[in-house]
Every structure is written in structure tokens, then in C-alpha cells.
Amino acid sequence: MTVAFILALLPIIWLIVALTAFKIPGFKACAIALVIAYILSVTVWKMPLPDSITAVAEGSALAIWPIIIVIIAAIFTYNICLATGKMEMIKKMLASVTNDKRVLVLIIAWGFGGFMEGMAGFGTAVAIPASMLWGLGVNPVFAAIVCLIANATPTAFGSIGIPTTTLAKITDLDVFGLSTDTVILLAPLILLTPFILVYLTGKTEKGKEIKRSTTGNSDPGRSKNPFKGIGLITLISGLTFLIPEFLVAKFLGAELPVVIGSVCSMLCTAGAAKLFGKKDINSEYCLEVKSKNKITGKEALIAWSPFILIFLFLLGTSKLIAPLNELLASVKTSVNIYTGKDAVPYTFSWLTTPGLWIILAAFLGGKLQGASFFEMITVLKKTMIQMFKTIVTIISIMATAKLMGYSGMIASMSLMFVTVTGSFYPLFAPLLGSIGTFVTGSGTSASVLFGGLQAETGAALNLNQVWISASNTAGAITAKMISPQSIAVAVAAVQLQGKESVLLKGTFKYYLLFLGIVGLLTYMGAQLLG
């Protein structure tokens, strides 16, 4: 059992070592991880050759549709705004709310990113906010890291609640109870995340200021407290996300907690900045704006039109508009890809994938912004070329996930895990969820991989099944920021190809912090709930 556990971990260990110690580019490291998983699945777990090939094929299909199409669509939307020059106008409008970069990070990475995760998921919550922050002139590495961290907690209810509703179906537990317990477990992280984002903004800008001081351009150490003048705003940003999310989860279920929480947070953060924000902001936090010309309402509408259309299309085609969603969902193709035992046909949902509607919004928005169809096709072509390495990365990691799941490698890990931890299982239960997300890049996949095991183990140990199952989702979200798939999205968004190790290093300590907090809460709650 021990040998099988260690061997099953090899693809994960390789990814961590390759991206951190060896600093191998993500697309190469993930391709090698796929080779390792394939060899192990065939030789150690005796997976039949046809099954191993079709498992890779199914993982590749899942990577392309819907994940890669969504990421391409998100980057294409940003590139259209860049090509038409409207991103500079968006920058000026955001600066009119506040020119404090710390507040803008809260609004864009935390609020808008949470909204995109709640509505669409599949990488949009990292790709679009990161590209927007980069377009506003912030450091690309910083933009990627804060968006990865900010994307963690919203993942529990991403894509209109899919991770939690999937968990409810797998475990046959009450979705309202799962939703409520998940928010309770995540509450400290929801309050903590805005403070981390502001701290990182201050740390990054202070580093720039000190660097400039060595050339005689500014005073060193000018910004010592990144929360000065913004502490209350930061607290409001977290509270106004958490409270609506908890109430919606408790009384409405899993579909809307993050959507409503993120909108409330954006509005309240912007309002708090107007009421409590200081006009005299340290220069290192000030957003530089090229022009002070006033922007008309029409110009603002045109500049934001791709994002407005994304919101309208995703809302209109989501499960919130059930009749239309069901009609669109009926347009699908089911294909038998995997040939192994208990194989389920893979379904291509052609009209309900967010990527399709984001691309349509980008084309329509680009037309409103004055771009010709030929110009937009050119931008799309360049976007796809730009994304090549990211595409290789995501196909490799999804194929690896399918191989590990179908061959029994995941089962070997979980069996050893349960056996070793014993009565301390609740302390480590979230770790299983985080492993699922690290391997697959998906909170939903983590629910599929380990949700049933969590519920069964909870029952066997006489623990509260809802609480233990919810800890799987709470643990899953912590690894979202370090998942190779998520990092690949961030790298593509701000053109940092080859810098995956930098992003992993920048997020890993926060992953450990989040996982530790969730583990302790799960253990304490298990003792109280029984």
C-alpha cells in the first residue's frame, strides 16, 4: 500500500519539483508529468493499453472544450480592447473611482474576479482581471499572483455553483447544508483575502519605491504600512462579500452566493473608497493616467461593451434563466471516448459553454468599439498563437488527471491517506480536496474524485457527513492558486511564459496558510458536531 501511495504521488511530486527547483516551463513540466502518469498507469496499475489511450483522449477533449475555449475567449476579449485603445479608457474610468492601486486591486481582482468565477469559471476569473490589471499598468507578475489568490474562495461556488451542486449529487447530501457549511469553513479566508491583496500591493509598490530611491528618484521606505488609510475599506470589502454569500448559501443554495457576494463587495468597496478613502495617497500607490479628458457616458458604454455583453450573455444563458438554459443545453453531442470499465459518454454542450458567449461578446463589443471583422479575426489568430504553450499545458494536465483517476492512482492515494490519519482524519480531510484541485485545476473535479470518499469516511468515523464533505470543497479551493492549470491561465493572461515557477513561489505560502486554517476549522468543527 505504501509503495502504491508513493508511486501514485510521483506525477504531483514531479510537478512541484519541476516548477520550483528546476524552474522548467509549465508546458514542458506538465507534458513530462503526463508521460510519468502514463507509464505508471500501464505498468504498475496494469491499465489496458486501449483504455490508457482513450483516457488521454478524454482528458484532451475536456481540456479543449470547455476549458481552453474559455481561456482563449477571455484573452481575446482583453486583446480586442487593447487593439481598439479602449483599455486605456477603462483605466481612466477606474481611476475616476479611485486612483489608489490598493482599492483597484480589491475591486478588480477580488470583486470582479469573484463575479467572473461565479458566472463563468474555467479560468475567466484569473485571465480577465489579471489582463485588466496589467493593462492598468501594474506589474504583470503581481497582477497574476493577486488574481490567483483572489480566485481561491470564489471557486467553491464557481460557474453558478457547480462544484457544490456536484458534491451534493455525488454524496446525496442536502445542498443547502453543504453550501452553508462551506461558507462557514471559508469565512476566515474570505475576510483574510482582501488584507492579503492589499498587503501584496503595498509590498510590491514599496519594493518599486525603494528600487527607484537607489537612483535618487524618490525617498526610500516611504510606505511602511500598506493598510494606512485603507484598513476600514479592506474590512468592508471582505465583510460585504462574506455576509451576502452566507445568507444566499443558507436560504437559496449554491448557485448564487459568489455572484451576489462579489457584486455587493464591488459596490461597497467603491462606495467606501469614496467615503473613507484619503485624497492624499502616497505616490507609489497612485495610478498613472495619461489623460484627464472627461469621458462621456456613450464612450464609457462602448469601452465596457465587451464586458457588459459577457455579463448579459452569461446571465441569460445560465441556469438562472432555466427555460433558455435547458433549450441551449439540448444542443449537445455525446461521444464514447473512454473505453474502460464504467465508462460514461463524454458530452460536448455546444451552446452552454461560457467560452462561446464570451467570444461572441468580444466580436460584438469589438464592432461597437470600431474594429473591423478582419481586424478582429487577426487579433483572434494572434491570441491563439500567443496561447500555444498554455494549450499544451492544459491538455497535458487534464490528460494526466484522467489517467490518474481511471487507472486507480487517485484511489491508491486516498486509501493510504485514510488509513494513516485515523481519528485525525478531519484535520487532513481538506488536503484530499486540495490534491484533487492541484491535479485537475477544477474544484468540481475535486468533488468528483474525493466527494464520495469524504462522505463515506465521515460516516465510518461517526462524524458529521455534511461538515466533512464540505471540507473537501473548502480544501479544494486552497489549491486553485497553485494548480498548474490556473498558473498556465495567469501566465497566458499577462504574457509571462516560462515564469510559472515565479507564480508558484508567490502563491505557495498562501496555499499552505489557507489549507492550515481550513484543516484546523474542520477538525474543531468535527469535534463539536460529532
PEJO-V706505 format. One record per run of one state. SS is the DSSP state (H for helix, E for strand, - for the rest). FROM is the first residue (numbers start at 1). LEN is the number of residues. If there is no record, write none. Layout:
# PEJO-V706505
SS/FROM/LEN + SS/FROM/LEN
This chain:
# PEJO-V706505
-/1/1 + H/2/19 + -/21/5 + H/26/18 + -/44/5 + H/49/36 + -/85/1 + H/86/12 + -/98/2 + E/100/1 + H/101/19 + -/120/4 + H/124/12 + -/136/4 + H/140/32 + -/172/3 + H/175/39 + -/214/17 + H/231/21 + -/252/5 + H/257/20 + -/277/6 + H/283/3 + E/286/1 + -/287/10 + H/297/21 + -/318/4 + H/322/8 + -/330/2 + E/332/4 + -/336/10 + E/346/4 + -/350/4 + H/354/15 + -/369/4 + H/373/14 + -/387/1 + H/388/20 + -/408/1 + H/409/32 + -/441/2 + H/443/18 + -/461/4 + H/465/17 + -/482/2 + H/484/10 + -/494/6 + H/500/30 + -/530/1
